[in-house]
Amino acid sequence: MTRTLVDEHYPLDPHTIPSSWVLTTVGDALPDIRSGYSASEHNMEKRGILHLRPGNLDRNGRLDVSQAKYVPDSLDALRITTGDVAFNNTNSPELVGKTAPVTIEATWGFSNHITRIRPGPGLSNVFVAHQLHYLWMTGYFRHRCTHYVNQASISATTLADTVPFIVPPTEDQLRINSELEVHFARLDQTVASLERAKANEKDYRNALLAAAYRGTLLPAPSEPVTGDTAESNSGEEYLEELLRLRRARWEEAQLAVFAAKGEKPKNDAWKQRYPEPFAPSEELSTPLPAGWTWATLDQLSDATQPITYGVVQLGETMDGGVPTLRSSDVRRLRIDLGSVKRISPRIAESYQRTILQEDDVLVTIRGTMGGVASVPRKCAGFNISREVARIVPLDRAASALMAMLIAAPTSQVWLKNHAHGIAYTGVNIEDLRKLPLPIPPPAEQHRIVADLSRLFEKADLSARSIAVGLAEAPALRMELLRKAFTGALFPPSSTAVSADELVKSLRQHATAQKSKAAAERKDSTKMVRRQKQGAPTELPRRSLLLVLSEAKSPLKPDALFREAGFNEEVVDEFFTELRELEKQKKIVQDRDAHGEPRLKVSP
């Protein structure tokens, strides 16, 4: 092969390939390349034959048939077996090109979104799969595939004729496989350890929050607190002060309303309108330390700014608009500012009640549950969506503690048990007001927040190290593969049969198998459903627009492909015609209840 096929997207430098190896095309080394067949009816009860699909190829280049689908055995004669290679030819652009070897005992059918590659004598299917999957990992196939709507594909012809392929002698292939197996096993063990550490880190945070909630995070004080804090020495006394403050603020606000109207209250009857907070009414099983008490969120929040949710309809994103936090932005004890939506100031002004101030507390009550955070200064002036509740603490100094206690496992279980709905669950504001929280004495509150913050900071450092390790794993895997295909894993063998001789042998084998492959191709086009209906096995080519206009309902891309008379040899032509119709806005794409695409003529 001339090296002109090696473009700027090809991740390997041809000049680094050992001189005893051969650089050719996939089709030259592997001429037996076939795409599979579609099946509209399938099951997961293992009735019929396993039908290999793109979802059965993972991102590490391995097969996973634990969730495989099955189709009638008689649907098509084409099979993928032990020793073959499965290549994902159609998927979203970032997934086209996933490749895996078939190394287990198998005689399966395979989807038209899978291309079967059958190596000839002297070529290892594991080596072939490693090389093609490496190209996928580097993003090479994103530049080689044909794009349409939200999918992309690589036809068997494009794969065979335009994708470079490196052929080492068989001995070197097998040694590469062996070396990679050892390195990958070590890498997999490391990744598994990091995943366990990540899970343990989450458990550790939960344990810290649970200890804070139960009052066991800190050792009991050796002597009673005196001095300036003695006036609110216990949690009960602290709560009583807050309840007095709650009423006083409300009355002050009501008097301000009278004054704004130029009126004075004639008597104290107006005080009867004070919204008494919910008190803990449930039998709480968690024992509390001496000096602690129970309170509800309602008792701890400002009656003049009651607990409420935010903007119901956010509208379109507006550059320079008001940042508005959604449930996806409010995480456990932090706010993620990475993708905050900005909304029209006109819409935000209608929700003055949820314009945030520093030290407010936010709780997700719809959508992504479990989020709770104290509002930092940089988020003052933001608004929130209806998925998020705003709590204004009477004691803003206790904002961080309130968020920590709501984030504790006991509180999260309580909220989950009081959620309503099936597909879209949520907690009502009235129920949220009733959430019980343990209240420590003020002096302990500060110690708990300080200790939790310190321990969480250490956990954050550990989490970042784990995240870095997990993020580096794919890069390490790619680097091992790069070394494998440039001869850097070990010195190439000097005694092996030359790669030139191997390629010649593969070409001779391909010629000998030509008639057999032609017969198999003819068999693979037979479809039992069409035979039963007396229809021909191959339909004449028809306009996609005509087929869609005649269809009684929107068609899946697979069905349109089949009904219009296309086959795997001309899949590029199918996507080209489809893309052109989409550009001309003659067809539109919908999705069914399962998220599957459906095509129809534009209205």
BELZI-V317444 format. One record per helix or strand of 2 or more residues. SS is the DSSP state (~ for helix, > for strand). FROM is the first residue (numbers start at 1). TO is the last residue. Records with the same first field share a line. If there is no record, write none. Layout:
# BELZI-V317444
SS->FROM-TO, FROM-TO
This chain:
# BELZI-V317444
~->3-5, 14-16, 26-29, 54-56, 73-75, 125-137, 140-143, 156-162, 170-214, 227-232, 235-260, 269-273, 297-300, 303-305, 345-349, 352-354, 377-379, 396-407, 409-417, 429-433, 442-485, 499-512, 514-524, 528-532, 544-550, 557-563, 568-583
>->22-25, 33-35, 49-52, 69-71, 80-81, 84-88, 90-91, 99-101, 107-110, 114-118, 146-148, 151-153, 164-167, 293-296, 308-309, 322-325, 330-332, 334-335, 341-343, 361-364, 372-374, 383-385, 388-391, 436-439, 587-591, 597-601
